[in-house]
Amino acid sequence: MRRLFPVTDQTPAPPQDRADREWSLDELAEAYAYPVLGTDGHWLRANMVSTLDGAAQHDGRSQPISGETDMRIFGTLRALADVVVVGAETVRQEGYRPARAREAFAARRAAAGQGPAPAIAVVTARMDLDFSLPLFTSPLVPTLVVTGATAPADRVAEALKAGAEVVVAGDGAAVDPARAVRELAERGLRRQLTEGGPRLLGQFVAADALDELCLTISPMLAAGDAQRIAGGPSVTVPHRLAPASVLEEAGFLFTSYRRI
Ligand SMILES: NC(=O)c1ccc[n+]([C@@H]2O[C@H](COP(=O)([O-])OP(=O)(O)OC[C@H]3O[C@@H](n4cnc5c(N)ncnc54)[C@H](OP(=O)(O)O)[C@@H]3O)[C@@H](O)[C@H]2O)c1
């Protein structure tokens, strides 16, 4: 893998800039480190993959448009996060499981004051989730269910019974995305990562709650009517971000853009 941006004038090029070498997980973790946060700061980053023609899934899943290095970066981003925030439809379609503790990141997490694995936070209004799944019954750290104040009481009871923590972040059925970010941060979950899906990410964008987008551009064309990485109503004025890094491996571009 090699770095395409920012470019360096160093001669010889640092090892990370040589195309023919796989980066270690430590190097990836350095490349994707969260910014240093102030005492009550938080940072919401999204990690998404898209084909060249903008498809965010194929046959209802992101796996066919992903690749080996994309999955290593996916795992690294998880390992750096306090919490992974995900929409209920992605949980249903992709069969989400609890995040694992990974030996390769254990020392880094301990030094950062983090538990062995990030919590998963599922955003849902209807709470139409299977609370008997390992995601809810046997995670290393309790899974959070982020919902509105009028969520169905019987489903809330099911979630609690399964061991999940229910976080109310909206006055009605819907979750207010900016409030969800704040509620999680107040629980100490300040290094946040959202893995979408597109309907949830679109709301974070519309609420101007997103600080960083880690976008993998997959060297594939999919055509069809797949979703883009962010959906929902468009914003009044497009939000401009600044490139932070671009890496390349096997034709995949791994980009990161940050809030200006
Ligand atoms: N390319 C990528 O990187 C990527 C990443 C993730 C997912 N995907 C793909 O995207 C598809 C799923 O994404 P999606 O956009 O359809 O769905 P999604 O964003 O994962 O989930 C939508 C669901 O989340 C809940 N939700 C979203 N916003 C909410 C709010 N403000 N308040 C309360 N609940 C809210 C609702 O759940 P309830 O219905 O339970 O109320 C809603 O039905 C899958 O095909 C998946 O493979 C691709």
The ligand as an ORCA input file, in Angstrom:
! r2SCAN-3c Opt
* xyz 0 1
  N     -21.219      0.959      1.379
  C     -21.161      1.007      2.669
  O     -20.135      1.407      3.213
  C     -22.333      0.574      3.492
  C     -22.305      0.766      4.877
  C     -23.397      0.344      5.619
  C     -24.487     -0.210      4.990
  N     -24.483     -0.374      3.658
  C     -25.650     -0.966      2.972
  O     -26.745     -0.100      3.176
  C     -27.953     -0.840      3.284
  C     -28.665     -0.479      4.565
  O     -28.644      0.930      4.729
  P     -29.969      1.813      4.820
  O     -29.583      3.196      4.472
  O     -31.075      1.169      4.064
  O     -30.353      1.716      6.329
  P     -29.603      2.147      7.688
  O     -29.232      3.576      7.648
  O     -28.571      1.142      8.038
  O     -30.795      1.909      8.692
  C     -31.999      2.571      8.523
  C     -32.785      2.283      9.775
  O     -32.129      2.904     10.867
  C     -33.070      3.449     11.745
  N     -32.940      4.900     11.701
  C     -32.251      5.663     10.815
  N     -32.357      6.938     11.145
  C     -33.106      7.000     12.264
  C     -33.573      8.055     13.102
  N     -33.260      9.334     12.866
  N     -34.326      7.730     14.157
  C     -34.632      6.447     14.447
  N     -34.227      5.409     13.684
  C     -33.481      5.703     12.609
  C     -34.435      3.001     11.270
  O     -34.598      1.740     11.901
  P     -36.014      1.059     12.242
  O     -36.566      0.656     10.907
  O     -35.643     -0.122     13.086
  O     -36.835      2.068     12.935
  C     -34.200      2.843      9.765
  O     -35.096      1.943      9.154
  C     -27.543     -2.296      3.258
  O     -27.734     -2.761      1.936
  C     -26.079     -2.283      3.579
  O     -25.390     -3.339      2.988
  C     -23.436      0.011      2.888
*
